[in-house]
Amino acid sequence: MQRMLIQLVLVLSTISLVACEHDPCAVSSEERATVKELTPREVADMLAANRAMTIIDANPREIFDEGHLPGARWLAGDDVQAVLPADRSSLVVFYCYSVACGASHAAAKSAIDAGWTQVARMPAGITGWKSAQLVVAK
């Protein structure tokens, strides 16, 4: 029984690391205060209203391919500037896997540090989006 429990913990740890290879730990409250946060519903409402924005998925490619927010761009590695819009004042929304993933926060901070001024993140990630039963693109 103990061996099975250890194996389960190892499998779950691996899943968390694969889902968010940048930082499997939650972002601290101090760090969270530095980037505007949006809920899945807020992002969905902006999409429904045709709000101009760039949505960037900071998940590994296999998770992006399983389903992502409509119109999302995939962030390959750490090259955030490669997926950012040319207009540094346009809205950019980052997300990753879940609240336990810090990849979207790291990418958002990189965008802010590079001079983009309207940067937000959706900490609930793709899991929160799916839990809210919102449309997923493939």
Backbone as JSON, one array per atom type, in Angstrom:
{
  "sequence": "MQRMLIQLVLVLSTISLVACEHDPCAVSSEERATVKELTPREVADMLAANRAMTIIDANPREIFDEGHLPGARWLAGDDVQAVLPADRSSLVVFYCYSVACGASHAAAKSAIDAGWTQVARMPAGITGWKSAQLVVAK",
  "N": [[0.82, -1.19, 0.0], [1.9, 1.27, 0.84], [3.9, 1.56, -1.06], [2.38, 1.87, -3.39], [1.16, 4.31, -2.84], [3.39, 6.02, -2.78], [4.17, 5.77, -5.47], [1.94, 6.95, -6.7], [2.13, 9.6, -5.78], [4.54, 10.33, -7.02], [3.79, 10.14, -9.73], [1.76, 12.12, -9.87], [3.31, 14.37, -9.24], [4.98, 14.46, -11.46], [3.11, 14.98, -13.48], [2.32, 17.58, -12.78], [4.74, 18.94, -13.18], [5.13, 18.56, -15.92], [2.91, 19.86, -16.92], [3.46, 22.46, -16.28], [6.28, 23.55, -16.94], [7.9, 25.71, -16.31], [7.56, 26.76, -13.66], [6.41, 25.05, -11.11], [5.3, 25.88, -8.76], [2.97, 27.83, -6.87], [2.31, 31.29, -7.49], [3.49, 33.86, -5.42], [1.61, 36.02, -3.18], [2.63, 38.61, -3.1], [4.02, 38.76, -5.53], [1.89, 38.36, -7.24], [0.51, 40.74, -7.05], [1.8, 42.42, -8.76], [1.0, 42.07, -11.37], [-1.87, 42.5, -13.31], [-4.82, 40.6, -12.75], [-7.14, 38.43, -14.32], [-10.34, 36.82, -14.49], [-11.52, 33.67, -15.87], [-14.15, 34.15, -16.85], [-14.16, 36.95, -17.2], [-12.26, 37.21, -19.27], [-13.54, 35.69, -21.24], [-15.83, 37.27, -21.62], [-14.65, 39.57, -22.68], [-13.67, 38.51, -25.08], [-16.11, 37.83, -26.29], [-17.14, 40.37, -26.66], [-15.57, 41.22, -28.64], [-13.2, 42.5, -27.95], [-10.14, 44.05, -28.56], [-7.26, 42.25, -28.25], [-4.34, 40.37, -27.36], [-3.93, 37.02, -26.82], [-1.99, 34.84, -24.96], [-0.71, 31.65, -24.64], [1.07, 29.98, -22.26], [1.69, 27.34, -21.89], [3.2, 24.01, -22.19], [3.72, 22.66, -25.52], [2.2, 20.3, -26.08], [0.03, 20.49, -24.32], [-1.15, 22.88, -25.17], [-1.92, 22.02, -27.73], [-3.92, 20.21, -27.05], [-6.04, 21.78, -26.43], [-6.99, 25.19, -26.33], [-7.44, 28.68, -25.48], [-9.71, 30.49, -27.57], [-8.2, 31.87, -30.41], [-5.71, 32.09, -29.2], [-2.17, 32.53, -28.97], [0.68, 30.44, -29.11], [3.27, 30.25, -26.77], [6.47, 29.63, -27.37], [8.91, 28.22, -25.54], [10.96, 30.55, -23.83], [10.84, 32.89, -25.25], [9.29, 35.47, -25.15], [8.9, 37.96, -26.41], [8.67, 37.28, -29.08], [6.03, 36.58, -29.54], [4.51, 38.71, -28.84], [2.39, 41.56, -29.52], [3.1, 44.21, -31.89], [2.36, 46.76, -31.08], [2.95, 48.28, -28.17], [1.12, 49.2, -26.36], [-1.16, 47.76, -26.52], [-3.61, 45.4, -25.28], [-2.51, 42.52, -23.61], [-2.95, 39.2, -22.73], [-1.97, 36.67, -20.62], [-1.84, 33.15, -19.98], [-1.58, 29.95, -18.31], [-1.38, 26.65, -17.14], [-2.78, 26.21, -14.59], [-3.79, 27.57, -11.36], [-1.64, 26.77, -9.85], [0.53, 27.04, -11.42], [3.27, 28.95, -12.5], [4.07, 29.95, -14.95], [2.65, 31.72, -16.65], [2.72, 34.03, -15.18], [5.48, 34.61, -15.08], [5.95, 35.04, -17.82], [4.27, 37.25, -18.27], [5.48, 39.16, -16.61], [7.9, 39.4, -17.98], [7.01, 40.61, -20.33], [6.08, 43.06, -19.33], [8.47, 44.08, -18.29], [9.78, 44.45, -20.68], [8.48, 46.58, -21.74], [5.75, 46.57, -22.47], [2.54, 47.82, -21.79], [-0.13, 47.2, -21.11], [-0.78, 44.65, -19.62], [-1.93, 41.5, -18.58], [-2.9, 38.61, -16.64], [-4.38, 35.34, -16.6], [-4.87, 33.62, -13.99], [-6.25, 31.22, -13.41], [-5.87, 29.6, -15.54], [-5.85, 27.15, -18.25], [-7.19, 25.02, -17.16], [-9.02, 26.2, -15.39], [-10.5, 27.63, -17.24], [-11.67, 25.57, -18.73], [-13.11, 24.35, -16.65], [-15.0, 26.28, -16.2], [-16.57, 25.8, -18.28], [-16.16, 26.94, -20.81], [-15.62, 27.84, -24.27], [-13.28, 25.93, -26.07], [-10.55, 26.02, -28.22], [-8.99, 24.12, -30.85]],
  "CA": [[0.0, 0.0, 0.0], [2.78, 2.43, 0.92], [4.58, 1.65, -2.35], [1.42, 2.43, -4.34], [0.99, 5.72, -2.49], [4.59, 6.71, -3.25], [4.1, 5.83, -6.93], [0.91, 7.93, -7.05], [2.7, 10.93, -5.53], [5.52, 10.57, -8.08], [3.06, 10.38, -10.98], [1.12, 13.44, -9.78], [4.37, 15.38, -9.31], [5.42, 14.51, -12.85], [2.06, 15.66, -14.24], [2.42, 19.01, -12.47], [5.93, 19.49, -13.82], [4.92, 18.58, -17.36], [1.92, 20.88, -17.23], [4.05, 23.79, -16.11], [7.7, 23.3, -16.8], [8.62, 26.89, -15.84], [7.5, 26.95, -12.22], [5.24, 24.32, -10.63], [4.81, 26.44, -7.51], [2.05, 28.96, -6.98], [2.91, 32.62, -7.43], [3.21, 34.47, -4.11], [0.67, 37.14, -3.22], [3.38, 39.82, -3.43], [4.27, 38.73, -6.97], [0.61, 38.49, -7.93], [0.09, 42.14, -7.04], [2.52, 43.17, -9.79], [0.38, 41.85, -12.68], [-3.34, 42.47, -13.24], [-5.37, 39.26, -12.92], [-8.49, 38.33, -14.88], [-10.98, 35.52, -14.36], [-11.95, 33.13, -17.17], [-15.37, 34.83, -17.29], [-13.79, 38.28, -17.7], [-11.61, 37.04, -20.58], [-14.59, 35.25, -22.17], [-16.66, 38.44, -21.93], [-13.88, 40.44, -23.59], [-13.69, 37.85, -26.38], [-17.47, 37.97, -26.83], [-17.32, 41.77, -27.03], [-14.56, 41.49, -29.67], [-12.17, 43.41, -27.41], [-8.83, 43.84, -29.17], [-6.26, 41.77, -27.3], [-3.53, 39.22, -27.75], [-3.96, 36.01, -25.77], [-0.79, 34.01, -25.1], [-0.71, 30.41, -23.87], [2.43, 29.66, -21.82], [1.78, 25.91, -21.6], [3.95, 23.21, -23.15], [3.02, 22.49, -26.79], [1.2, 19.22, -26.04], [-1.16, 20.99, -23.63], [-1.75, 23.84, -26.11], [-2.55, 21.25, -28.8], [-5.12, 19.54, -26.52], [-7.1, 22.78, -26.39], [-6.54, 26.48, -25.84], [-8.43, 29.75, -25.64], [-9.87, 30.89, -28.97], [-7.29, 32.9, -30.89], [-4.47, 32.16, -28.43], [-0.87, 32.23, -29.57], [1.48, 29.57, -28.24], [4.58, 30.76, -26.39], [7.51, 28.6, -27.48], [10.03, 28.5, -24.66], [10.96, 31.79, -23.06], [10.94, 34.02, -26.17], [8.02, 36.18, -25.02], [8.78, 39.04, -27.39], [8.34, 36.72, -30.4], [4.58, 36.44, -29.69], [3.85, 39.95, -28.43], [2.01, 42.46, -30.62], [4.02, 45.32, -32.1], [1.87, 47.9, -30.3], [3.23, 48.03, -26.75], [0.01, 49.66, -25.51], [-2.34, 46.9, -26.69], [-3.84, 44.45, -24.2], [-1.94, 41.18, -23.74], [-3.39, 38.34, -21.62], [-1.22, 35.41, -20.54], [-2.35, 32.09, -19.1], [-0.87, 28.68, -18.42], [-2.19, 25.46, -16.85], [-3.69, 26.36, -13.45], [-3.29, 28.5, -10.34], [-0.39, 26.24, -9.32], [1.56, 27.23, -12.44], [3.77, 30.32, -12.55], [4.59, 30.29, -16.28], [1.99, 32.91, -17.19], [3.21, 35.18, -14.42], [6.84, 34.9, -15.55], [5.84, 35.61, -19.17], [3.68, 38.58, -18.13], [6.53, 40.03, -16.06], [8.85, 39.66, -19.07], [6.38, 41.59, -21.23], [6.09, 44.35, -18.63], [9.87, 44.52, -18.24], [10.17, 44.82, -22.05], [7.84, 47.84, -22.1], [4.32, 46.5, -22.78], [1.89, 48.53, -20.68], [-1.46, 46.65, -20.8], [-0.49, 43.22, -19.47], [-2.72, 40.81, -17.54], [-2.83, 37.15, -16.68], [-5.55, 34.61, -16.13], [-4.23, 32.59, -13.17], [-6.99, 29.95, -13.41], [-5.31, 28.79, -16.61], [-6.74, 26.38, -19.13], [-8.06, 24.16, -16.34], [-10.1, 27.05, -14.92], [-11.3, 27.94, -18.42], [-12.48, 24.38, -19.01], [-14.04, 24.18, -15.52], [-16.09, 27.25, -16.39], [-17.29, 25.3, -19.46], [-16.01, 27.92, -21.89], [-15.23, 27.25, -25.55], [-11.86, 25.62, -26.23], [-10.15, 25.85, -29.63], [-7.93, 23.11, -31.07]],
  "C": [[0.87, 1.26, 0.0], [3.5, 2.64, -0.41], [3.65, 2.26, -3.4], [1.21, 3.93, -4.09], [2.19, 6.54, -2.97], [4.57, 6.84, -4.77], [3.07, 6.87, -7.38], [1.44, 9.35, -6.87], [3.71, 11.28, -6.62], [4.84, 10.88, -9.41], [2.42, 11.76, -10.97], [2.15, 14.56, -9.85], [4.85, 15.55, -10.73], [4.4, 15.24, -13.7], [2.14, 17.15, -14.01], [3.61, 19.64, -13.17], [5.78, 19.56, -15.32], [3.95, 19.69, -17.73], [2.5, 22.28, -17.13], [5.54, 23.65, -15.87], [8.48, 24.5, -16.28], [8.67, 26.97, -14.33], [6.26, 26.26, -11.68], [4.67, 24.88, -9.34], [3.87, 27.62, -7.77], [2.82, 30.27, -6.86], [2.52, 33.25, -6.1], [2.26, 35.66, -4.27], [1.38, 38.45, -3.54], [3.66, 39.9, -4.92], [2.97, 38.94, -7.74], [0.17, 39.95, -8.03], [0.74, 42.95, -8.15], [1.91, 43.03, -11.18], [-1.14, 41.77, -12.49], [-3.83, 41.04, -13.51], [-6.81, 39.33, -13.41], [-9.03, 36.93, -14.65], [-11.29, 34.97, -15.75], [-13.2, 33.84, -17.7], [-15.05, 36.21, -17.85], [-13.14, 38.19, -19.08], [-12.65, 36.61, -21.61], [-15.49, 36.42, -22.57], [-15.94, 39.39, -22.88], [-13.83, 39.83, -24.99], [-15.05, 38.02, -27.05], [-17.74, 39.38, -27.31], [-16.33, 42.19, -28.13], [-13.53, 42.52, -29.22], [-10.83, 43.06, -28.06], [-7.84, 43.43, -28.08], [-5.49, 40.61, -27.92], [-3.53, 38.27, -26.57], [-2.79, 35.06, -26.01], [-0.84, 32.86, -24.1], [0.73, 30.04, -23.55], [2.59, 28.2, -21.43], [2.74, 25.21, -22.55], [3.09, 22.92, -24.39], [1.93, 21.43, -26.73], [-0.08, 19.65, -25.33], [-1.89, 22.0, -24.51], [-2.51, 23.08, -27.2], [-3.82, 20.53, -28.34], [-6.31, 20.5, -26.47], [-6.6, 24.05, -25.75], [-7.65, 27.5, -26.02], [-8.52, 30.14, -27.11], [-8.93, 32.05, -29.33], [-5.96, 32.98, -30.17], [-3.25, 31.83, -29.28], [-0.1, 31.37, -28.59], [2.86, 30.19, -28.02], [5.58, 29.62, -26.41], [8.69, 28.98, -26.59], [9.87, 29.81, -23.91], [11.0, 33.04, -23.94], [9.61, 34.79, -26.22], [7.85, 37.23, -26.12], [8.4, 38.54, -28.78], [6.83, 36.63, -30.62], [3.81, 37.7, -29.3], [3.48, 40.8, -29.63], [3.02, 43.61, -30.71], [3.65, 46.54, -31.25], [2.02, 47.6, -28.81], [2.13, 48.51, -25.82], [-1.24, 48.8, -25.69], [-2.41, 45.87, -25.56], [-3.27, 43.09, -24.55], [-2.35, 40.39, -22.51], [-2.64, 37.02, -21.71], [-1.98, 34.42, -19.67], [-1.48, 30.86, -19.27], [-1.82, 27.56, -17.98], [-3.22, 25.67, -15.74], [-3.09, 27.36, -12.46], [-1.96, 28.03, -9.75], [0.79, 26.46, -10.27], [1.98, 28.7, -12.49], [4.25, 30.76, -13.92], [3.95, 31.55, -16.85], [2.46, 34.16, -16.46], [4.6, 35.58, -14.9], [6.81, 35.55, -16.93], [5.28, 37.03, -19.11], [4.71, 39.57, -17.59], [7.56, 40.36, -17.13], [8.3, 40.7, -20.03], [6.4, 42.98, -20.6], [7.5, 44.92, -18.61], [10.36, 44.99, -19.61], [9.42, 46.05, -22.55], [6.37, 47.76, -22.52], [3.56, 47.01, -21.55], [0.53, 47.97, -20.26], [-1.35, 45.13, -20.71], [-1.33, 42.66, -18.32], [-2.45, 39.32, -17.65], [-4.11, 36.55, -16.15], [-5.02, 33.43, -15.32], [-4.96, 31.25, -13.15], [-6.5, 29.02, -14.51], [-6.35, 28.05, -17.43], [-7.65, 25.47, -18.32], [-9.25, 24.96, -15.8], [-11.06, 27.42, -16.05], [-12.24, 26.78, -18.73], [-13.51, 24.13, -17.9], [-15.23, 25.11, -15.62], [-16.92, 26.91, -17.62], [-17.31, 26.32, -20.6], [-15.45, 27.23, -23.13], [-13.72, 27.11, -25.63], [-11.6, 25.42, -27.73], [-9.07, 24.77, -29.71], [-7.24, 23.36, -32.38]]
}
